[in-house]
Protein backbone atom coordinates (compact mmCIF):
# COMPACT_ATOMS: atom_id res chain seq x y z
CA UNK A 1 0.00 0.00 0.00
CA UNK A 2 1.39 3.40 -0.96
CA UNK A 3 1.02 6.26 1.51
CA UNK A 4 0.67 9.93 0.66
CA UNK A 5 3.81 10.82 2.64
CA UNK A 6 5.79 9.03 -0.08
CA UNK A 7 5.20 12.04 -2.34
CA UNK A 8 6.40 14.59 0.21
CA UNK A 9 7.57 17.83 -1.46
CA UNK A 10 6.28 16.71 -4.87
CA UNK A 11 3.49 18.80 -6.43
CA UNK A 12 0.32 16.82 -7.06
CA UNK A 13 -3.29 17.41 -8.11
CA UNK A 14 -6.08 15.58 -6.30
CA UNK A 15 -8.94 14.63 -8.61
CA UNK A 16 -10.85 12.16 -6.41
CA UNK A 17 -11.22 11.44 -2.67
CA UNK A 18 -12.69 8.19 -1.39
CA UNK A 19 -13.48 6.38 1.86
CA UNK A 20 -13.25 2.59 1.69
CA UNK A 21 -13.70 0.55 4.88
CA UNK A 22 -12.64 3.48 7.10
CA UNK A 23 -9.58 4.11 4.94
CA UNK A 24 -9.14 7.37 3.06
CA UNK A 25 -7.62 7.41 -0.41
CA UNK A 26 -6.83 10.19 -2.85
CA UNK A 27 -6.28 9.87 -6.58
CA UNK A 28 -3.99 12.26 -8.42
CA UNK A 29 -3.63 13.49 -11.98
CA UNK A 30 0.07 12.72 -11.77
CA UNK A 31 1.57 9.26 -11.93
CA UNK A 32 4.52 8.71 -9.59
CA UNK A 33 7.16 5.99 -9.67
CA UNK A 34 7.37 4.44 -6.20
CA UNK A 35 9.25 1.19 -5.64
CA UNK A 36 9.41 0.64 -9.40
CA UNK A 37 5.63 0.86 -9.67
CA UNK A 38 3.46 3.55 -11.27
CA UNK A 39 1.10 4.98 -8.66
CA UNK A 40 -1.64 7.61 -8.74
CA UNK A 41 -3.75 6.46 -5.77
CA UNK A 42 -2.54 6.99 -2.20
CA UNK A 43 -3.63 6.07 1.31
CA UNK A 44 -3.92 9.12 3.55
CA UNK A 45 -2.91 8.33 7.12
CA UNK A 46 -1.30 11.36 8.85
CA UNK A 47 -4.07 12.82 11.03
CA UNK A 48 -3.85 16.43 9.81
CA UNK A 49 -3.91 15.41 6.17
CA UNK A 50 -6.74 12.97 6.78
CA UNK A 51 -8.83 15.71 8.43
CA UNK A 52 -8.20 18.00 5.46
CA UNK A 53 -9.11 15.51 2.73
CA UNK A 54 -11.99 13.86 4.67
CA UNK A 55 -13.84 17.14 5.15
CA UNK A 56 -17.31 16.41 3.66
CA UNK A 57 -17.51 19.76 1.87
CA UNK A 58 -14.02 19.29 0.39
CA UNK A 59 -14.91 15.77 -0.77
CA UNK A 60 -18.08 17.11 -2.39
CA UNK A 61 -16.12 19.91 -4.04
CA UNK A 62 -13.62 17.48 -5.57
CA UNK A 63 -15.85 14.48 -6.32
CA UNK A 64 -19.11 16.12 -7.37
CA UNK A 65 -18.14 19.61 -8.50
CA UNK A 66 -14.97 18.27 -10.15
CA UNK A 67 -12.75 20.96 -8.62
CA UNK A 68 -9.19 19.73 -8.25
CA UNK A 69 -6.80 20.47 -5.40
CA UNK A 70 -3.33 21.45 -6.58
CA UNK A 71 -0.85 21.24 -3.71
CA UNK A 72 2.13 19.53 -2.14
CA UNK A 73 2.76 18.40 1.41
CA UNK A 74 5.74 18.98 3.63
CA UNK A 75 6.71 17.71 7.06
CA UNK A 76 7.95 20.62 9.15
CA UNK A 77 8.97 21.05 12.80
CA UNK A 78 6.71 23.05 15.09
CA UNK A 79 7.73 26.69 15.46
CA UNK A 80 9.01 28.23 18.68
CA UNK A 81 5.68 30.04 19.05
CA UNK A 82 3.71 26.78 18.67
CA UNK A 83 6.00 25.10 21.21
CA UNK A 84 5.56 28.01 23.66
CA UNK A 85 1.79 27.50 23.43
CA UNK A 86 2.01 23.71 23.72
CA UNK A 87 5.33 22.44 25.16
CA UNK A 88 4.49 18.85 24.14
CA UNK A 89 5.29 19.90 20.54
CA UNK A 90 9.00 20.15 21.42
CA UNK A 91 11.02 18.03 18.99
CA UNK A 92 7.95 17.02 16.95
CA UNK A 93 6.87 17.84 13.42
CA UNK A 94 3.62 18.01 11.50
CA UNK A 95 2.36 17.99 7.91
CA UNK A 96 1.47 21.21 6.10
CA UNK A 97 0.16 22.04 2.65
CA UNK A 98 1.96 24.33 0.24
CA UNK A 99 0.63 25.84 -2.94
CA UNK A 100 2.58 24.66 -5.94
N, C-alpha and C positions, 0 to 999 in steps of 0.2 A: 504494500500500500504506500502510495506516495503522499507525503505531507506538504502542506503549503510552505512551511519554513524552508523547504528545499529550493525554493526560488527566491530566497531572501536577496534583496537589492536588485532584482531583475524586474524591469517593467512588465506588467501584464494587464490584460483587459478581461474582466469577468463578464461572461455573456449568459450564464445560467447559475442558479443557486438551488441546491436540493437537499432535503432531509431524507434520509433512508435509514430506518431502524435506529433512530436517535443519533445518527452520524450526519455531519454536515459536509457537503461537497460543493466545490465550485468548479465550473468549467471555464476555460480561457480561450480567447481567440488564438493565442500563441501556442505553439507546440515546442516543448522543452525536451532536451535529451537528458535523462536522468538514469544513471546505471545502465547505459547503452539501450535505453528504451525511450520511445517517443511518448510524451505524456502531455495531456491538456486537461486532465481532471485531477483535482487534488482534495485530500481530506483536510479539513480545517479543525485543528485541535487547540492551539493556544487560546485561552479564555477570552482575551480582549478581541482577537480577530473573530472568534466564533460569535461573540455578542454583536459585532458590527455586521457580519454577513447574515446572521440569523434574524435580524430585525425584520418583522413582518412587512413593514412598509418598504424597506429596501429590497426584500425578496420580490414583492409585488412590482416594484419599479423595474427591476431587472427582468424578471420572468414574464410578466404580463405586458408591461409598457415597452419592453425591449430596449430600455436604456442600459448602456454598458457602463461599467466602473473601470476607469483607467487609473492604475495606481501601481505602487510597489510597496513592499513592507521592509522594515528594518528593525533589528533588535538593538535597542539603545539602553544605556544605564540610566537609572533615575537621576534627576538633577539634584543639586545641593538643596534647592528650595523644596522639592518633593520629599527629600530625606528629612529636612527640618520639620516638615508637617507630619511625616510618618516615619519614624526612625527604623521601622522594620524593613524599609526599602534599601537600607545600607547594603551595598555590594550586590544588589539585584538589578535585573534589567527587565524591559518590557517591549512589546511589539508596537510599532507606530506605522501609520500610513504616510506615504509621501506622494505628492503629485508627480507625474512623470511625463 
